[in-house]
Amino acid sequence: MDISSATAPSSPEVEVMKKATEVQERQILKVLESATEQSKQAAAQKTGLGNHLNITG
């Protein structure tokens, strides 16, 4: 690739690919956040310590 093509304006195809990559990144982040939350809930259930403590005295 020569320098002139590296500095050329983006083609519509490149813009579409950039947008698709951004959408995929957002979807992956949502999946990771969901997995993290599920992991926290599973750990809370196993240990008995978690979001819903019901302590009566």
KAURRA-V119921 format. One record per helix or strand of 2 or more residues. SS is the DSSP state (H for helix, E for strand). FROM is the first residue (numbers start at 1). LEN is the number of residues. Records with the same first field share a line. If there is no record, write none. Layout:
SS = FROM-LEN, FROM-LEN
//
This chain:
H = 3-4, 12-36
//
